[in-house]
Amino acid sequence: MEHRKIKKEDMNFSKQNVLIVEDDIETLEIMTEVFEPIFSKVYQAKDGYEAIENFQKNKIDVILCDINIPKLNGLDVVNNIRKANNDVVIIMVSAYSDSETLLKALNSFIQGYIVKPITSDKVKNILEKIGYHQNKEYPNQKIKLNDFITLDLLNSSVIVNDKIVYLTKKETLFLNLLFRNRGSLVTYEMIEELVWYDDNKVMTSTSLRTLVKNIRKKLSFDIVQNISKVGYILSV
């Protein structure tokens, strides 16, 4: 994994502790090396029971948890912790990428799902997810989705190949939601709650498909991928 050194004060996590749950020793040590400069303290756990014990004994603000771990799998660990605490930010980090596993993870009330291998871009994505869920806001007004598309939140528009294309409020919210969860699946339930939140109308499958169709047409790029019966993911 390539990564640049990030100072604690730059990411505003200098007073927070992170628990990394990973049974592969080499991956655990690499992740520890990456996150030590960012967080106040990094705790390690190599199985599910050790993860729960660590959480109960220490002040943990963030958990990065693999799914396939010994003794008690990651989803069971999350469900156990959620019975006692709804505030800790939990990001699942796993080699699994099938829709069934994604759905099970998201139904466990996690804040994000990152597919291995961990790269420098995914480290940045993890930190963005943590920051967003802790601050309840996304500070950047202009977001570069890829080399050709920039999302302008302030003006509800996208810049596609240097051409400004205006979006509706829902289209802007939808793209921003996908970007905030880049690398993770966004479920239909999340979309209804966060995009249709101020609408008296119920989100239907037809209205959602129409929204996505209009976005694809405006962007001229197919960067919104559908996971059948589950949700959407940003494919950039």
C-alpha positions in Angstrom: 0.0 0.0 0.0 1.3 3.4 -0.9 0.5 6.2 1.4 1.7 9.7 2.3 2.3 10.8 5.9 -0.7 12.7 7.3 -0.4 14.8 10.4 -2.9 14.3 13.1 -3.9 18.0 13.3 -4.6 18.1 9.5 -7.3 15.5 9.8 -8.8 16.6 13.2 -8.6 13.1 14.6 -5.7 13.8 17.0 -7.9 13.3 20.1 -9.6 10.2 18.8 -8.8 6.5 19.1 -9.3 3.9 16.4 -9.8 0.1 16.8 -8.5 -2.0 13.8 -10.0 -5.5 13.7 -8.1 -7.6 11.2 -6.8 -11.3 11.5 -4.2 -11.0 8.8 -1.1 -9.9 10.7 0.6 -8.1 7.7 -2.5 -6.2 6.8 -3.1 -5.3 10.4 0.4 -3.9 10.8 0.2 -1.9 7.5 -3.1 -0.4 8.6 -1.7 0.4 12.0 1.3 2.2 10.4 -1.0 4.2 8.1 -3.5 5.4 10.9 -1.0 5.9 13.8 0.0 9.4 12.5 -3.6 10.4 12.3 -5.2 9.1 15.5 -4.3 9.6 19.1 -4.1 5.8 19.6 -4.5 2.7 17.5 -5.9 -0.4 19.2 -5.6 -3.8 17.5 -7.8 -6.9 17.5 -7.2 -10.2 15.6 -10.6 -11.8 16.3 -14.2 -10.9 17.2 -14.0 -11.5 20.9 -10.8 -9.5 21.2 -12.5 -6.6 19.3 -15.5 -6.5 21.7 -13.1 -6.7 24.7 -11.0 -3.8 23.4 -14.1 -1.7 22.8 -15.5 -2.4 26.3 -12.2 -1.6 28.0 -11.1 1.5 26.0 -12.5 4.8 24.7 -13.0 4.0 21.0 -14.2 6.6 18.5 -13.7 4.7 15.2 -13.7 1.0 14.3 -12.2 -0.4 11.1 -13.4 -4.0 11.0 -12.9 -6.9 8.6 -15.9 -9.2 8.1 -14.1 -12.6 7.9 -12.4 -12.8 11.3 -12.1 -15.8 13.7 -14.3 -16.7 16.7 -17.0 -14.0 15.9 -17.4 -12.5 12.4 -17.3 -8.8 11.8 -21.0 -8.4 11.3 -21.7 -10.1 14.7 -19.1 -7.8 16.3 -20.9 -4.8 14.9 -24.3 -6.0 16.0 -23.0 -6.6 19.5 -21.4 -3.2 19.7 -24.5 -1.4 18.3 -26.6 -2.8 21.2 -24.5 -0.7 23.6 -23.4 2.2 21.4 -24.8 4.0 18.4 -22.2 6.8 18.2 -19.0 5.1 17.3 -18.2 5.3 13.6 -17.8 1.8 12.1 -16.3 1.2 8.7 -16.2 -2.3 7.3 -13.1 -3.3 5.4 -13.4 -6.5 3.6 -12.5 -8.6 0.5 -16.2 -9.3 0.0 -17.8 -7.3 -2.7 -21.0 -9.3 -3.5 -24.4 -7.5 -3.0 -25.6 -9.9 -0.4 -22.7 -9.3 1.9 -22.9 -5.5 1.3 -26.6 -5.6 2.2 -25.9 -7.5 5.4 -23.2 -5.1 6.4 -25.3 -2.0 5.7 -28.2 -3.4 7.6 -25.8 -3.6 10.6 -25.8 0.2 10.9 -22.3 0.9 9.7 -21.1 4.2 8.3 -19.2 2.8 5.3 -17.9 -0.3 3.4 -14.5 -0.4 1.8 -13.4 -3.3 -0.4 -9.8 -4.5 -0.1 -7.1 -4.0 -1.0 -6.6 -0.8 0.9 -5.0 1.9 -1.3 -4.0 5.5 -0.5 -7.2 6.7 -2.2 -9.3 4.3 0.0 -7.5 5.6 3.1 -8.6 9.1 2.1 -12.1 7.8 1.5 -12.2 6.2 5.0 -11.2 9.5 6.6 -13.8 11.4 4.6 -16.5 9.0 5.7 -15.5 9.3 9.4 -15.4 13.1 9.1 -18.7 13.3 7.4 -20.6 11.1 9.9 -19.0 12.8 12.9 -19.5 16.4 11.7 -22.9 15.8 10.0 -21.8 18.0 7.1 -19.7 17.9 4.0 -17.5 21.0 3.8 -16.4 20.8 0.2 -18.5 22.7 -2.3 -16.8 21.5 -5.4 -16.2 17.8 -5.8 -14.2 16.2 -8.5 -16.0 12.9 -9.4 -13.4 12.0 -12.1 -11.1 13.6 -14.6 -14.1 14.9 -16.6 -16.8 15.7 -14.1 -16.9 18.1 -11.2 -19.9 18.4 -8.9 -20.7 22.0 -7.8 -22.8 21.7 -4.7 -23.2 25.4 -4.2 -24.7 26.0 -7.6 -26.4 22.6 -8.1 -24.6 21.8 -11.2 -21.9 19.6 -12.7 -19.0 20.7 -15.0 -18.7 18.1 -17.7 -15.7 18.6 -20.0 -15.7 22.3 -19.1 -19.4 22.7 -19.8 -21.8 23.6 -17.0 -24.9 21.3 -16.7 -27.5 22.3 -14.1 -29.0 19.7 -11.8 -32.2 19.5 -9.8 -32.0 19.5 -6.0 -32.6 15.8 -5.9 -30.0 15.1 -8.6 -27.5 17.1 -6.6 -28.3 15.4 -3.3 -28.2 11.9 -5.0 -24.7 12.5 -6.5 -23.4 14.0 -3.3 -24.7 11.0 -1.4 -22.9 8.6 -3.7 -19.7 10.6 -3.5 -19.7 10.7 0.3 -20.1 6.9 0.2 -17.7 6.3 -2.7 -16.5 2.8 -2.6 -19.6 1.8 -0.6 -23.1 0.8 -1.6 -25.9 3.3 -1.1 -29.1 1.5 -0.3 -32.6 2.4 -1.5 -33.4 3.2 2.2 -30.5 5.6 2.4 -31.6 7.4 -0.8 -35.2 7.7 0.4 -34.1 9.1 3.8 -31.4 11.5 2.5 -32.6 12.6 -0.9 -36.4 12.5 -0.5 -36.3 13.7 3.1 -38.1 17.0 2.5 -40.6 15.7 -0.1 -44.2 14.7 0.8 -44.1 12.2 -2.0 -43.0 8.6 -1.3 -39.9 7.5 -3.3 -41.0 4.9 -5.8 -38.8 2.6 -7.9 -40.0 4.5 -11.0 -39.2 7.9 -9.6 -35.7 6.7 -8.6 -35.0 5.1 -12.0 -36.1 8.3 -13.7 -33.8 10.4 -11.5 -30.8 8.1 -12.4 -31.7 8.1 -16.1 -31.8 11.9 -16.1 -28.4 12.1 -14.3 -26.8 9.7 -16.8 -28.2 11.8 -19.7 -26.9 15.0 -18.2 -23.4 13.7 -17.4 -22.9 11.8 -20.7 -21.0 9.3 -18.6 -22.4 6.2 -16.9 -20.8 6.6 -13.4 -23.9 5.4 -11.5 -24.0 1.6 -11.1 -27.1 -0.2 -10.0 -26.8 -3.2 -7.6 -30.0 -5.1 -8.3 -32.6 -5.0 -5.5 -30.1 -3.3 -3.2 -29.0 0.2 -4.3 -26.4 2.2 -6.2 -22.7 2.7 -6.1 -20.5 5.4 -7.7 -18.4 3.6 -10.3 -15.4 6.0 -10.5 
